[in-house]
């Protein structure tokens, strides 16, 4: 099993057997949650600065873990909370949420999660110089997204959907979905971005988040 730094610096996607959910969590804690990612964008005809912040609450949802629990016939509704937010994050830390367990809960959704996991090492690289669209038109029932950062990397379109956070601080966003569309003879990988309003991104800055 590789370590988080090896994972973050891969030049091609790993095999699924090489990684664990715990490894991705370690990568998330080292390369994403310590920072605030700032961008100058042209959004709704206005130049503005937005901030993107990663936290514990988002991790299970990004990988699709919460969805597996929700759709599984073997997880009572009252126990779905153990697979989302902080509870889910702690469950991964303690080793109670594993690939094997999730596979048993919902095999078809587990396949979707596998794709996300093997491409997850590209998230911090995508953030360095993303292209962006305003997510106006819902595709494949993907909701709770305001903006999609995306790029074509290693013969796939990598997407990070972000959602504006409600509250007193304006223009703060959190990650809400991670999507991968491999480019094939039958798929140009653009279904989430085609026809959506383009957002120009003119500046990127990464700073340490305040503790």
Buried (B, 14 or more C-beta within 10 A) or exposed (E): EBEBEBBBEBEEBBEEEBBBBBBBBBBBBBBBBEBBBBBBBBBEEEEEEBBBBBBBBBBBBBBBBBBBBBBBEEBEEEEBEBBBBEBBBEBBEEEEBBBEBBBEBBEEBBEBBBBBBBBBBBBBBBBEEBBBBBBEEEBEEBEEBBBBBBBBBEEBBBBBBBBBBEEEEEBBBBBBBBBBBEBEEEEEBBEBBEEBEEBEBEEEEEEEEEE
